[in-house]
Amino acid sequence: MSTTRKIAIGLGVAGGALLAAWLLTGDRKKKTKEFISKKAEDLKKAFVKGNETEDQDVNYV
């Protein structure tokens, strides 16, 4: 792996860590947690909705 690629990956990880730290400090912490939990619930509902079948008792022949 080239040095440039390593530096780019390191900057990306460091930037993500800084963003997470900023979002989880001060008065933004409560809003961020509410936003993330709401989006997680939406994802759970989407997966459950996609897996539903009309006949739950499927028999294979």
QUITABEL-V777717 format. One record per run of one state. SS is the DSSP state (helix for helix, strand for strand, loop for the rest). FROM is the first residue (numbers start at 1). LEN is the number of residues. If there is no record, write none. Layout:
BEGIN
ss:from:len
SS:FROM:LEN
SS:FROM:LEN
END
This chain:
BEGIN
ss:from:len
loop:1:2
helix:3:21
loop:24:4
helix:28:24
loop:52:10
END
